Amino acid sequence: MINLIYIAAAIRERTGKELPIEEVLSLLVEEGLVTKSQARHRDMIFRGYAEYFETEEAAKPFEDPRQFIDRKVINENEQS
């Protein structure tokens, strides 16, 4: 499966350009990294989880991870 979202994020990180998913796929075909047949096969392209879920809401509430970090240990390491 080809994760176009991941590839688009990598392009954005490297170049600073935000490309639409369709353009990313087109560029992959142009470069020979994906065949035209693969590009047409809907099940080969990962476009996100939206088609699998009705909502993007998390099943559990978000918890701030800072509450689990032992500040004392961090401070001891910084002083070393």
MMTF fields as JSON, N, C-alpha, C and O atoms, coordinates in Angstrom:
{
  "mmtfVersion": "1.0.0",
  "mmtfProducer": "UNKNOWN",
  "numBonds": 319,
  "numAtoms": 320,
  "numGroups": 80,
  "numChains": 1,
  "numModels": 1,
  "chainsPerModel": [1],
  "groupsPerChain": [80],
  "chainIdList": ["A"],
  "bondAtomList": [4, 2, 8, 6, 12, 10, 16, 14, 20, 18, 24, 22, 28, 26, 32, 30, 36, 34, 40, 38, 44, 42, 48, 46, 52, 50, 56, 54, 60, 58, 64, 62, 68, 66, 72, 70, 76, 74, 80, 78, 84, 82, 88, 86, 92, 90, 96, 94, 100, 98, 104, 102, 108, 106, 112, 110, 116, 114, 120, 118, 124, 122, 128, 126, 132, 130, 136, 134, 140, 138, 144, 142, 148, 146, 152, 150, 156, 154, 160, 158, 164, 162, 168, 166, 172, 170, 176, 174, 180, 178, 184, 182, 188, 186, 192, 190, 196, 194, 200, 198, 204, 202, 208, 206, 212, 210, 216, 214, 220, 218, 224, 222, 228, 226, 232, 230, 236, 234, 240, 238, 244, 242, 248, 246, 252, 250, 256, 254, 260, 258, 264, 262, 268, 266, 272, 270, 276, 274, 280, 278, 284, 282, 288, 286, 292, 290, 296, 294, 300, 298, 304, 302, 308, 306, 312, 310, 316, 314],
  "bondOrderList": [1, 1, 1, 1, 1, 1, 1, 1, 1, 1, 1, 1, 1, 1, 1, 1, 1, 1, 1, 1, 1, 1, 1, 1, 1, 1, 1, 1, 1, 1, 1, 1, 1, 1, 1, 1, 1, 1, 1, 1, 1, 1, 1, 1, 1, 1, 1, 1, 1, 1, 1, 1, 1, 1, 1, 1, 1, 1, 1, 1, 1, 1, 1, 1, 1, 1, 1, 1, 1, 1, 1, 1, 1, 1, 1, 1, 1, 1, 1],
  "groupList": [{"groupName": "MET", "atomNameList": ["N", "CA", "C", "O"], "elementList": ["N", "C", "C", "O"], "formalChargeList": [0, 0, 0, 0], "bondAtomList": [1, 0, 2, 1, 3, 2], "bondOrderList": [1, 1, 2], "singleLetterCode": "M", "chemCompType": "L-PEPTIDE LINKING"}, {"groupName": "ILE", "atomNameList": ["N", "CA", "C", "O"], "elementList": ["N", "C", "C", "O"], "formalChargeList": [0, 0, 0, 0], "bondAtomList": [1, 0, 2, 1, 3, 2], "bondOrderList": [1, 1, 2], "singleLetterCode": "I", "chemCompType": "L-PEPTIDE LINKING"}, {"groupName": "ASN", "atomNameList": ["N", "CA", "C", "O"], "elementList": ["N", "C", "C", "O"], "formalChargeList": [0, 0, 0, 0], "bondAtomList": [1, 0, 2, 1, 3, 2], "bondOrderList": [1, 1, 2], "singleLetterCode": "N", "chemCompType": "L-PEPTIDE LINKING"}, {"groupName": "LEU", "atomNameList": ["N", "CA", "C", "O"], "elementList": ["N", "C", "C", "O"], "formalChargeList": [0, 0, 0, 0], "bondAtomList": [1, 0, 2, 1, 3, 2], "bondOrderList": [1, 1, 2], "singleLetterCode": "L", "chemCompType": "L-PEPTIDE LINKING"}, {"groupName": "TYR", "atomNameList": ["N", "CA", "C", "O"], "elementList": ["N", "C", "C", "O"], "formalChargeList": [0, 0, 0, 0], "bondAtomList": [1, 0, 2, 1, 3, 2], "bondOrderList": [1, 1, 2], "singleLetterCode": "Y", "chemCompType": "L-PEPTIDE LINKING"}, {"groupName": "ALA", "atomNameList": ["N", "CA", "C", "O"], "elementList": ["N", "C", "C", "O"], "formalChargeList": [0, 0, 0, 0], "bondAtomList": [1, 0, 2, 1, 3, 2], "bondOrderList": [1, 1, 2], "singleLetterCode": "A", "chemCompType": "L-PEPTIDE LINKING"}, {"groupName": "ARG", "atomNameList": ["N", "CA", "C", "O"], "elementList": ["N", "C", "C", "O"], "formalChargeList": [0, 0, 0, 0], "bondAtomList": [1, 0, 2, 1, 3, 2], "bondOrderList": [1, 1, 2], "singleLetterCode": "R", "chemCompType": "L-PEPTIDE LINKING"}, {"groupName": "GLU", "atomNameList": ["N", "CA", "C", "O"], "elementList": ["N", "C", "C", "O"], "formalChargeList": [0, 0, 0, 0], "bondAtomList": [1, 0, 2, 1, 3, 2], "bondOrderList": [1, 1, 2], "singleLetterCode": "E", "chemCompType": "L-PEPTIDE LINKING"}, {"groupName": "THR", "atomNameList": ["N", "CA", "C", "O"], "elementList": ["N", "C", "C", "O"], "formalChargeList": [0, 0, 0, 0], "bondAtomList": [1, 0, 2, 1, 3, 2], "bondOrderList": [1, 1, 2], "singleLetterCode": "T", "chemCompType": "L-PEPTIDE LINKING"}, {"groupName": "GLY", "atomNameList": ["N", "CA", "C", "O"], "elementList": ["N", "C", "C", "O"], "formalChargeList": [0, 0, 0, 0], "bondAtomList": [1, 0, 2, 1, 3, 2], "bondOrderList": [1, 1, 2], "singleLetterCode": "G", "chemCompType": "PEPTIDE LINKING"}, {"groupName": "LYS", "atomNameList": ["N", "CA", "C", "O"], "elementList": ["N", "C", "C", "O"], "formalChargeList": [0, 0, 0, 0], "bondAtomList": [1, 0, 2, 1, 3, 2], "bondOrderList": [1, 1, 2], "singleLetterCode": "K", "chemCompType": "L-PEPTIDE LINKING"}, {"groupName": "PRO", "atomNameList": ["N", "CA", "C", "O"], "elementList": ["N", "C", "C", "O"], "formalChargeList": [0, 0, 0, 0], "bondAtomList": [1, 0, 2, 1, 3, 2], "bondOrderList": [1, 1, 2], "singleLetterCode": "P", "chemCompType": "L-PEPTIDE LINKING"}, {"groupName": "VAL", "atomNameList": ["N", "CA", "C", "O"], "elementList": ["N", "C", "C", "O"], "formalChargeList": [0, 0, 0, 0], "bondAtomList": [1, 0, 2, 1, 3, 2], "bondOrderList": [1, 1, 2], "singleLetterCode": "V", "chemCompType": "L-PEPTIDE LINKING"}, {"groupName": "SER", "atomNameList": ["N", "CA", "C", "O"], "elementList": ["N", "C", "C", "O"], "formalChargeList": [0, 0, 0, 0], "bondAtomList": [1, 0, 2, 1, 3, 2], "bondOrderList": [1, 1, 2], "singleLetterCode": "S", "chemCompType": "L-PEPTIDE LINKING"}, {"groupName": "GLN", "atomNameList": ["N", "CA", "C", "O"], "elementList": ["N", "C", "C", "O"], "formalChargeList": [0, 0, 0, 0], "bondAtomList": [1, 0, 2, 1, 3, 2], "bondOrderList": [1, 1, 2], "singleLetterCode": "Q", "chemCompType": "L-PEPTIDE LINKING"}, {"groupName": "HIS", "atomNameList": ["N", "CA", "C", "O"], "elementList": ["N", "C", "C", "O"], "formalChargeList": [0, 0, 0, 0], "bondAtomList": [1, 0, 2, 1, 3, 2], "bondOrderList": [1, 1, 2], "singleLetterCode": "H", "chemCompType": "L-PEPTIDE LINKING"}, {"groupName": "ASP", "atomNameList": ["N", "CA", "C", "O"], "elementList": ["N", "C", "C", "O"], "formalChargeList": [0, 0, 0, 0], "bondAtomList": [1, 0, 2, 1, 3, 2], "bondOrderList": [1, 1, 2], "singleLetterCode": "D", "chemCompType": "L-PEPTIDE LINKING"}, {"groupName": "PHE", "atomNameList": ["N", "CA", "C", "O"], "elementList": ["N", "C", "C", "O"], "formalChargeList": [0, 0, 0, 0], "bondAtomList": [1, 0, 2, 1, 3, 2], "bondOrderList": [1, 1, 2], "singleLetterCode": "F", "chemCompType": "L-PEPTIDE LINKING"}],
  "groupTypeList": [0, 1, 2, 3, 1, 4, 1, 5, 5, 5, 1, 6, 7, 6, 8, 9, 10, 7, 3, 11, 1, 7, 7, 12, 3, 13, 3, 3, 12, 7, 7, 9, 3, 12, 8, 10, 13, 14, 5, 6, 15, 6, 16, 0, 1, 17, 6, 9, 4, 5, 7, 4, 17, 7, 8, 7, 7, 5, 5, 10, 11, 17, 7, 16, 11, 6, 14, 17, 1, 16, 6, 10, 12, 1, 2, 7, 2, 7, 14, 13],
  "groupIdList": [1, 2, 3, 4, 5, 6, 7, 8, 9, 10, 11, 12, 13, 14, 15, 16, 17, 18, 19, 20, 21, 22, 23, 24, 25, 26, 27, 28, 29, 30, 31, 32, 33, 34, 35, 36, 37, 38, 39, 40, 41, 42, 43, 44, 45, 46, 47, 48, 49, 50, 51, 52, 53, 54, 55, 56, 57, 58, 59, 60, 61, 62, 63, 64, 65, 66, 67, 68, 69, 70, 71, 72, 73, 74, 75, 76, 77, 78, 79, 80],
  "secStructList": [7, 3, 3, 2, 2, 2, 2, 2, 2, 2, 2, 2, 2, 2, 2, 7, 7, 7, 7, 7, 2, 2, 2, 2, 2, 2, 2, 2, 2, 2, 6, 6, 1, 1, 7, 2, 2, 2, 2, 2, 7, 4, 4, 4, 3, 3, 7, 7, 1, 6, 6, 6, 7, 1, 7, 7, 7, 7, 1, 1, 7, 7, 7, 7, 4, 4, 4, 4, 1, 7, 2, 2, 2, 2, 2, 2, 2, 2, 2, 7],
  "xCoordList": [0.842, 0.0, 0.897, 1.912, 0.523, 1.287, 0.636, -0.527, 1.387, 0.86, 1.181, 2.252, 0.248, 0.446, 0.521, 1.187, -0.15, -0.118, 1.297, 1.803, 1.92, 3.283, 4.258, 5.133, 4.102, 4.991, 4.801, 5.776, 3.541, 3.274, 3.897, 4.42, 3.843, 4.446, 5.959, 6.573, 6.566, 8.015, 8.422, 9.438, 7.633, 7.906, 7.786, 8.63, 6.735, 6.532, 7.704, 8.178, 8.168, 9.273, 10.56, 11.326, 10.788, 12.032, 12.029, 13.048, 10.87, 10.814, 10.016, 10.178, 9.161, 8.287, 7.036, 6.226, 6.866, 5.7, 4.628, 4.905, 3.393, 2.239, 1.585, 0.976, 1.711, 1.155, -0.121, -0.204, -1.117, -2.318, -1.964, -1.031, -2.703, -2.45, -2.449, -1.63, -3.359, -3.442, -2.15, -1.683, -1.582, -0.337, 0.834, 1.716, 0.837, 1.884, 1.839, 2.872, 0.648, 0.497, 0.959, 1.654, 0.578, 0.986, 2.507, 3.078, 3.16, 4.622, 5.281, 6.306, 4.699, 5.241, 5.156, 6.071, 4.047, 3.895, 4.906, 5.567, 5.023, 5.951, 7.394, 8.153, 7.764, 9.127, 9.337, 10.458, 8.273, 8.392, 8.429, 8.787, 8.056, 8.051, 6.752, 6.695, 5.715, 4.421, 3.97, 4.101, 3.442, 2.957, 1.575, 0.885, 1.184, -0.156, -1.22, -2.27, -0.948, -1.884, -2.067, -3.191, -0.968, -1.053, -1.813, -2.608, -1.571, -2.223, -3.732, -4.485, -4.175, -5.606, -6.282, -7.497, -5.506, -6.054, -6.306, -5.369, -7.544, -7.921, -7.418, -7.055, -7.393, -6.989, -5.484, -5.03, -4.71, -3.261, -2.828, -1.684, -3.736, -3.392, -4.035, -5.257, -3.205, -3.709, -3.964, -3.041, -5.195, -5.581, -5.982, -6.443, -5.818, -6.195, -7.238, -7.712, -7.578, -8.517, -9.968, -10.865, -10.213, -11.574, -12.557, -13.718, -12.117, -13.041, -13.381, -14.326, -12.619, -12.853, -13.622, -14.197, -13.635, -14.267, -15.219, -14.999, -16.275, -17.263, -16.782, -17.223, -15.891, -15.435, -13.948, -13.387, -13.321, -11.912, -11.708, -10.574, -12.785, -12.683, -12.016, -12.265, -11.181, -10.53, -11.545, -12.462, -11.366, -12.271, -12.085, -13.015, -10.887, -10.596, -10.157, -9.613, -10.391, -9.959, -8.434, -7.738, -7.941, -6.502, -6.024, -6.643, -4.91, -4.321, -2.962, -2.198, -2.676, -1.401, -0.289, -0.298, 0.674, 1.716, 2.67, 3.376, 2.699, 3.612, 3.317, 4.196, 2.085, 1.739, 2.43, 2.515, 2.922, 3.569, 5.091, 5.769, 5.62, 7.07, 7.515, 6.972, 8.513, 9.05, 10.015, 11.135, 9.59, 10.396, 11.715, 12.726, 11.712, 12.907, 14.026, 15.184, 13.668, 14.653, 15.204, 16.408, 14.366, 14.809, 15.778, 16.824, 15.445, 16.307, 17.652, 18.671, 17.686, 18.944, 19.832, 21.044, 19.242, 20.015, 20.552, 21.651, 19.8, 20.24, 21.406, 22.222, 21.509, 22.577, 23.876, 24.935, 23.818, 25.029, 25.965, 27.025],
  "yCoordList": [-1.167, 0.0, 1.244, 1.287, 2.216, 3.448, 4.528, 4.876, 5.056, 6.069, 7.457, 8.007, 8.01, 9.32, 10.438, 11.449, 10.266, 11.281, 11.391, 12.492, 10.257, 10.234, 10.85, 11.631, 10.498, 11.018, 12.529, 13.267, 12.99, 14.431, 15.166, 16.269, 14.563, 15.175, 15.248, 16.237, 14.208, 14.202, 15.281, 15.953, 15.441, 16.49, 17.864, 18.733, 18.058, 19.338, 19.642, 20.777, 18.638, 18.829, 19.192, 20.038, 18.561, 18.769, 20.058, 20.742, 20.386, 21.51, 22.706, 23.822, 22.475, 23.539, 23.711, 24.6, 22.872, 22.974, 21.99, 20.819, 22.485, 21.663, 21.203, 22.006, 19.921, 19.394, 18.606, 17.882, 18.746, 17.917, 16.448, 16.143, 15.552, 14.114, 13.662, 12.832, 14.205, 13.817, 14.169, 13.409, 15.327, 15.747, 14.859, 14.548, 14.46, 13.558, 12.248, 11.742, 11.711, 10.467, 10.657, 9.802, 11.764, 12.065, 12.132, 11.613, 12.769, 12.869, 11.5, 11.222, 10.653, 9.305, 8.496, 7.748, 8.661, 7.974, 8.539, 7.786, 9.854, 10.526, 10.071, 9.901, 9.877, 9.459, 7.95, 7.462, 7.22, 5.772, 4.999, 3.821, 5.662, 5.0, 4.237, 3.333, 4.613, 3.951, 3.772, 4.685, 2.603, 2.383, 3.018, 3.284, 3.254, 3.791, 2.829, 3.248, 1.539, 0.528, 0.618, 0.539, 0.783, 0.924, 2.199, 2.2, 3.263, 4.545, 4.47, 5.168, 3.639, 3.486, 2.547, 2.614, 1.674, 0.677, 1.324, 1.54, 1.628, 2.391, 1.752, 2.468, 0.436, -0.227, -0.16, -0.491, 0.256, 0.358, 1.698, 1.85, 2.659, 4.01, 4.31, 4.257, 4.625, 5.02, 6.519, 7.308, 6.904, 8.312, 8.854, 9.991, 8.075, 8.501, 7.564, 6.642, 7.809, 6.936, 7.364, 6.673, 8.484, 9.019, 8.024, 7.981, 7.237, 6.293, 5.116, 4.375, 4.942, 3.833, 4.241, 3.391, 5.535, 6.017, 7.16, 7.929, 7.262, 8.309, 9.661, 10.695, 9.671, 10.908, 10.81, 9.716, 11.949, 11.953, 12.116, 12.256, 12.099, 12.234, 11.008, 9.882, 11.225, 10.125, 9.408, 10.024, 8.105, 7.328, 7.664, 7.531, 8.096, 8.454, 9.915, 10.431, 10.562, 11.97, 12.075, 11.176, 13.159, 13.407, 13.765, 14.574, 13.152, 13.48, 14.121, 13.691, 15.133, 15.816, 14.881, 14.482, 14.521, 13.567, 14.11, 13.338, 15.427, 16.012, 15.546, 15.571, 15.125, 14.668, 13.358, 13.012, 12.625, 11.344, 11.455, 10.463, 12.627, 12.819, 13.22, 14.145, 12.507, 12.8, 13.972, 13.807, 15.142, 16.363, 16.255, 16.81, 15.545, 15.41, 14.715, 15.127, 13.667, 12.926, 13.808, 13.791, 14.565, 15.457, 16.498, 16.742, 17.107, 18.125, 17.556, 18.228, 16.345, 15.713, 15.502, 15.706, 15.096, 14.869, 16.171, 16.197, 17.23, 18.52, 19.079, 19.81, 18.756, 19.27, 18.511, 19.004, 17.322, 16.499, 17.073, 16.502],
  "zCoordList": [0.0, 0.0, 0.0, 0.695, -0.76, -0.903, -0.043, -0.249, 0.918, 1.831, 1.282, 1.54, 0.531, -0.085, 0.945, 0.718, 2.059, 3.108, 3.681, 3.893, 3.926, 4.448, 3.443, 3.817, 2.182, 1.132, 0.983, 0.838, 1.017, 0.928, 2.115, 1.956, 3.299, 4.493, 4.351, 4.752, 3.784, 3.575, 2.569, 2.748, 1.522, 0.525, 1.179, 0.963, 1.978, 2.659, 3.601, 3.654, 4.337, 5.275, 4.54, 5.001, 3.416, 2.671, 1.848, 1.751, 1.251, 0.318, 0.828, 0.333, 1.81, 2.296, 1.443, 1.709, 0.422, -0.466, -0.036, 0.224, 0.036, 0.382, -0.926, -1.632, -1.243, -2.49, -2.214, -1.221, -3.089, -2.959, -3.197, -3.94, -2.573, -2.685, -4.144, -4.538, -4.94, -6.351, -7.09, -7.938, -6.759, -7.405, -6.966, -7.766, -5.711, -5.222, -6.003, -6.441, -6.172, -6.927, -8.376, -8.925, -8.983, -10.35, -10.474, -11.433, -9.506, -9.523, -9.354, -9.977, -8.521, -8.336, -9.628, -9.973, -10.328, -11.628, -12.62, -13.336, -12.662, -13.572, -13.348, -14.303, -12.093, -11.756, -11.903, -11.759, -12.187, -12.358, -11.048, -11.026, -9.952, -8.652, -8.409, -7.575, -9.147, -9.103, -10.547, -11.362, -10.857, -12.22, -12.382, -11.398, -13.624, -13.884, -13.392, -12.904, -13.522, -13.042, -11.527, -11.032, -10.793, -9.343, -8.97, -8.03, -9.697, -9.412, -9.617, -8.938, -10.537, -10.8, -9.814, -9.625, -9.185, -8.262, -6.905, -6.137, -6.611, -5.41, -4.111, -3.178, -4.038, -2.801, -2.554, -1.458, -3.537, -3.377, -2.784, -2.353, -2.762, -2.338, -0.99, -0.853, 0.007, 1.327, 1.293, 1.088, 1.49, 1.433, 2.801, 2.902, 3.831, 5.169, 5.758, 5.094, 6.985, 7.697, 7.553, 8.037, 6.9, 6.809, 6.195, 6.601, 5.239, 4.611, 5.522, 5.252, 6.595, 7.514, 8.766, 9.446, 9.072, 10.291, 9.977, 9.041, 10.767, 10.556, 11.053, 10.551, 12.029, 12.638, 12.947, 13.007, 13.141, 13.489, 14.99, 15.448, 15.755, 17.204, 17.802, 17.369, 18.786, 19.477, 20.361, 20.904, 20.493, 21.328, 22.805, 23.601, 23.16, 24.543, 24.578, 23.602, 25.684, 25.787, 25.788, 26.259, 25.266, 25.234, 26.631, 27.324, 27.04, 28.335, 28.105, 27.241, 28.872, 28.775, 29.26, 30.424, 28.392, 28.791, 29.849, 30.499, 30.027, 31.011, 32.434, 33.296, 32.676, 34.015, 34.379, 35.557, 33.382, 33.621, 33.705, 33.974, 33.483, 33.49, 34.886, 35.49, 35.385, 36.711, 36.588, 36.104, 37.018, 36.902, 37.661, 37.23, 38.786, 39.601, 38.809, 38.867, 38.078, 37.282, 36.173, 35.917, 35.521, 34.447, 34.994, 34.394, 36.117, 36.711, 37.128, 36.971, 37.652, 38.047, 36.831, 36.906, 35.71, 34.484, 33.905, 33.35, 34.029, 33.5, 34.279, 33.718, 35.557, 36.401, 36.221, 36.609, 35.641, 35.476, 34.45, 34.194]
}
